[in-house]
């Protein structure tokens, strides 16, 4: 289960809320529409903060608890925004076996940032991801989409320093 969201200030705009309300309206009366509504909401905001979940619950007539239950169950949904420096460590089988857990531990220790979190200032985020398809380079992490492979804990400080972290 995902950790509770860190305290990040919600910065949604009126335009985003209008888009969300349009999405919800387009699914009115459609059976099984919660997943596509949540997916489109995440596209609009980049993640699914409590404020957005409350709007979805209110507008669809579903309880806030049920919306949160869906969001926290499926790994495709994010409870926190990406940081300016978005770090993702692959925990697919090949990466995990070759030490990806140690990479997450090193990043968590250096940044005081558990996986699934974003720093309150929005500077860094850390995600544990599923396979990213670079198994031959295991263990792998990405920073803002840049791929780093065949890593050890000792590589972490140098990689983070490239991003001012």
C-alpha positions in Angstrom: 0.0 0.0 0.0 1.2 3.5 -0.8 2.3 5.9 2.0 0.2 8.8 2.8 0.9 11.9 0.7 3.5 14.3 2.0 2.5 17.8 2.8 2.8 19.5 -0.6 0.8 22.6 -1.3 -2.0 22.0 -3.8 -1.7 24.4 -6.7 -4.6 23.5 -8.9 -6.0 26.1 -11.2 -9.6 27.1 -12.0 -8.9 25.9 -15.6 -7.8 22.5 -14.4 -10.9 22.2 -12.2 -13.1 23.1 -15.2 -11.4 20.4 -17.3 -12.0 17.9 -14.5 -15.7 18.8 -14.3 -16.0 18.4 -18.0 -14.4 15.0 -17.9 -16.7 13.9 -15.0 -19.7 15.2 -16.9 -18.7 13.3 -20.1 -18.9 10.1 -18.1 -22.2 10.7 -16.3 -24.3 7.6 -16.4 -21.5 5.5 -17.8 -21.0 2.2 -15.9 -17.4 1.6 -14.7 -16.3 5.2 -15.4 -14.3 5.7 -12.2 -11.0 4.4 -13.7 -11.1 6.6 -16.8 -12.2 9.6 -14.7 -9.2 9.1 -12.4 -6.8 8.5 -15.3 -7.9 11.7 -17.0 -7.8 13.6 -13.7 -4.2 12.5 -13.3 -3.4 13.7 -16.8 -4.9 17.1 -15.9 -3.1 17.6 -12.6 -0.1 15.2 -12.9 -1.2 13.4 -9.8 -4.3 12.9 -7.6 -4.2 15.0 -4.5 -6.9 14.8 -1.9 -8.5 18.0 -3.2 -9.1 16.4 -6.6 -10.3 13.2 -5.1 -12.9 15.2 -3.1 -14.2 16.8 -6.3 -14.5 13.5 -8.0 -16.3 12.0 -5.0 -18.7 14.9 -4.8 -19.5 15.0 -8.5 -19.8 11.2 -9.0 -21.7 10.5 -5.8 -19.0 8.0 -4.7 -17.6 8.3 -1.2 -14.2 9.9 -0.7 -13.1 6.7 1.0 -13.9 4.7 -2.1 -12.1 7.1 -4.4 -9.1 7.0 -2.2 -9.2 3.2 -2.0 -9.0 3.0 -5.8 -6.3 5.6 -6.1 -4.2 4.0 -3.4 -4.7 0.5 -4.7 -3.6 0.9 -8.3 0.1 1.7 -8.9 -0.7 3.8 -12.0 -2.1 6.5 -9.7 0.2 9.0 -7.9 -0.7 10.7 -4.6 2.2 13.1 -4.9 3.4 15.4 -7.7 6.7 14.8 -9.4 9.4 17.0 -8.0 11.6 19.2 -10.1 14.0 16.4 -9.8 11.9 13.2 -10.3 13.8 10.1 -9.3 12.4 6.7 -10.2 14.1 3.4 -9.2 13.1 0.3 -11.1 12.1 -2.6 -8.8 11.4 -5.1 -11.6 12.8 -8.5 -11.0 16.2 -8.1 -12.7 16.8 -4.7 -11.0 15.6 -5.9 -7.6 17.9 -9.0 -7.7 20.9 -6.8 -8.6 20.4 -4.4 -5.8 17.7 -1.8 -6.6 16.6 -1.9 -2.9 20.0 -0.6 -1.9 19.7 2.2 -4.4 16.3 3.3 -2.9 17.8 3.0 0.6 20.8 5.2 -0.4 18.5 7.9 -1.9 16.1 7.8 1.0 19.0 8.2 3.4 20.7 11.1 1.4 17.5 13.0 0.8 15.4 11.9 3.8 12.8 11.0 1.3 10.9 7.7 1.4 9.8 6.1 -1.9 6.4 7.4 -3.0 7.1 10.9 -1.6 7.8 14.4 -2.7 9.7 16.9 -0.6 7.4 19.7 0.8 9.3 22.3 -1.3 8.6 20.2 -4.5 12.3 19.9 -5.3 12.6 16.1 -5.3 10.4 13.1 -5.6 11.2 9.4 -5.3 9.2 6.6 -6.9 9.7 2.9 -6.8 8.6 1.8 -10.3 7.8 -1.5 -12.1 10.1 -2.7 -14.9 11.2 0.1 -17.3 12.5 -2.4 -19.9 16.2 -1.8 -19.3 16.9 -5.2 -17.6 20.3 -5.6 -19.3 21.4 -2.5 -17.4 20.1 -3.6 -14.0 19.8 -2.0 -11.5 18.4 1.1 -13.2 17.1 4.4 -12.1 15.9 7.4 -14.0 16.2 11.1 -13.1 13.9 13.4 -15.1 13.8 10.7 -17.7 17.6 10.2 -18.0 18.4 6.5 -17.5 21.3 5.3 -15.3 22.3 1.7 -15.2 24.6 -0.9 -13.7 24.5 1.1 -10.5 25.7 0.7 -6.9 25.0 2.8 -3.8 28.3 4.5 -4.4 27.0 6.0 -7.7 24.0 7.8 -6.1 25.8 10.9 -4.7 27.4 11.7 -8.1 24.1 11.2 -10.0 22.2 13.4 -7.6 24.9 16.1 -7.7 24.3 16.4 -11.5 20.8 17.7 -10.6 21.8 20.0 -7.8 20.7 17.6 -5.1 
